[in-house]
Amino acid sequence: MIKQPIAFPAGQPLTRAGAAQLVQIANRYDCRVMIEHCQKLVNAKSMLGLLSLGVEEQAGLTLVADGAEEEAAVAAIVEWLNK
């Protein structure tokens, strides 16, 4: 299991377009990919889950990946976030 603190691009809140891109990236990998915020854990492969976070303040966001391709999934998501 990998846990990595993250922030959305340019410190902006997660938009529908951003959530859609994140879901597409997460679904490429054979592992569980979750986002944790304020003791709430949601599936990063679910658009509804991501948007339910309602993230305005990005402090405390954590990417959690567990499974066969966890390292590749985290690397791809972190690369996308840092664009």
Stockholm file with secondary structure:
# STOCKHOLM 1.0

chainA/1-83         MIKQPIAFPAGQPLTRAGAAQLVQIANRYDCRVMIEHCQKLVNAKSMLGLLSLGVEEQAGLTLVADGAEEEAAVAAIVEWLNK
#=GR chainA/1-83 SS CEEEECCCGGGCCCCHHHHHHHHHHHTTSSEEEEEEETTEEEETTCHHHHHHTCCSSCTTCEEEEEETTHHHHHHHHHHHHTC
#=GC SS_cons        CEEEECCCGGGCCCCHHHHHHHHHHHTTSSEEEEEEETTEEEETTCHHHHHHTCCSSCTTCEEEEEETTHHHHHHHHHHHHTC
//
